[in-house]
């Protein structure tokens, strides 16, 4: 059976999965390479296909290309598509992003091996497989133990893995370990949002002000992240060895786990690319051609005869 999307269980598994901006950028470069063609019109049509699959998955209106009176596409078309293409990989939340990649691979629009290599290098738990005579595509969400077996755990491990460690520590009643893992999640999340290699080796406290400016989270949640990270640095056994007893209670740890999951989910949902998307959608949808349903109107253009096209 060809790829038909994620199950509800798979979507739940991916709630705390984070695909970094670096991985999304690398996949954008791969998409550009796949779109490239000697004929500019063919290249534009290739971009249009990627864009419309992505927009459909996100519930956005599709964009139908229409040539001018001479069968050519105007500069406005190229400009809109090149700009929109840069958002294809950056807009979606993780589950929608994975479904989009599955569609691209199933349609032979992206090569499976290269996509898997990028996802593995980013320490995600998502892999795609091809099976059957029809080269049907399926998605595999690795067990966290398998992720560790792949040797992919790095200085800043996968967020989903850290969340799982929080849950395990809570089950063992090791509440200071919950706080430790929580701080690691926040630091990883902040570095992903900050998106600057200069902060990769820095602790969260060193660049928190910059993260606050870039984050889409509301101030109370950012204050919670800051205070939690500061507490981790001073709490006995949470970050350093100590002779004093930890003060983190079971109630504290339960709140930490749920708040951490909420911050991870909201950061992507409220991310800056989504805000940019809304602005682009407003511009693209200011004028709609009659009878085109939910399709986006093309940019304003003129045919070579000088008459306006709608």
DAVEN-V375484 format. One record per helix or strand of 3 or more residues. SS is the DSSP state (alpha for helix, beta for strand). FROM is the first residue (numbers start at 1). TO is the last residue. If there is no record, write none. Layout:
SS,FROM,TO
SS,FROM,TO
This chain:
alpha,8,13
alpha,21,35
alpha,40,57
alpha,75,85
alpha,88,91
alpha,94,106
alpha,112,121
beta,126,131
beta,136,141
alpha,144,149
alpha,159,171
alpha,175,194
alpha,197,199
alpha,204,214
alpha,219,234
alpha,250,269
alpha,272,284
